[in-house]
Amino acid sequence: MSLSDQGAGDPRQPEADGRDEGDQQQRSGLSPDTVQYIVTLSEEKIHVSKGREAADFRWQDAHLARREKGCIYLYVSPARAFLLPDCEETERAWQFITAKLAPAKIENKA
């Protein structure tokens, strides 16, 4: 399963500070149609790529998944999250993520 983020910034330092997605896009100067990184969810790992750069994160190391209206925040550490804006795959992605993480690591505020 592969999802593209549209406007969250650099995959090494994405913004996920609890402000709404539109505010983050406005502050970054990015248009809503700008793909910043691609997140691929597999049984084994979370894979994030941007151009030639890529990083893998193990599910057991994931910190938290939080779903809010319009976006899923997938935290790979307490201070590092990848934003997955709503799209046609959102529900499927959320179901996959919640199946991979312990209940204590899931917040649904949507």
ChimeraX attribute file (.defattr): number of C-alpha atoms within 10 A of each C-alpha:
attribute: neighborCount
match mode: 1-to-1
recipient: residues
	/A:1	12
	/A:2	13
	/A:3	21
	/A:4	19
	/A:5	22
	/A:6	21
	/A:7	26
	/A:8	26
	/A:9	22
	/A:10	12
	/A:11	22
	/A:12	16
	/A:13	12
	/A:14	17
	/A:15	22
	/A:16	20
	/A:17	12
	/A:18	9
	/A:19	9
	/A:20	13
	/A:21	22
	/A:22	15
	/A:23	10
	/A:24	18
	/A:25	18
	/A:26	12
	/A:27	9
	/A:28	13
	/A:29	11
	/A:30	17
	/A:31	12
	/A:32	15
	/A:33	9
	/A:34	14
	/A:35	16
	/A:36	20
	/A:37	26
	/A:38	20
	/A:39	24
	/A:40	16
	/A:41	19
	/A:42	15
	/A:43	11
	/A:44	12
	/A:45	16
	/A:46	20
	/A:47	16
	/A:48	21
	/A:49	17
	/A:50	16
	/A:51	8
	/A:52	5
	/A:53	10
	/A:54	14
	/A:55	12
	/A:56	15
	/A:57	15
	/A:58	13
	/A:59	18
	/A:60	12
	/A:61	12
	/A:62	21
	/A:63	19
	/A:64	22
	/A:65	24
	/A:66	19
	/A:67	21
	/A:68	16
	/A:69	12
	/A:70	15
	/A:71	18
	/A:72	26
	/A:73	21
	/A:74	23
	/A:75	19
	/A:76	20
	/A:77	12
	/A:78	9
	/A:79	12
	/A:80	19
	/A:81	25
	/A:82	25
	/A:83	29
	/A:84	26
	/A:85	23
	/A:86	18
	/A:87	13
	/A:88	9
	/A:89	13
	/A:90	17
	/A:91	12
	/A:92	10
	/A:93	20
	/A:94	19
	/A:95	10
	/A:96	15
	/A:97	21
	/A:98	17
	/A:99	11
	/A:100	17
	/A:101	17
	/A:102	15
	/A:103	11
	/A:104	9
	/A:105	14
	/A:106	18
	/A:107	15
	/A:108	12
	/A:109	9
	/A:110	10
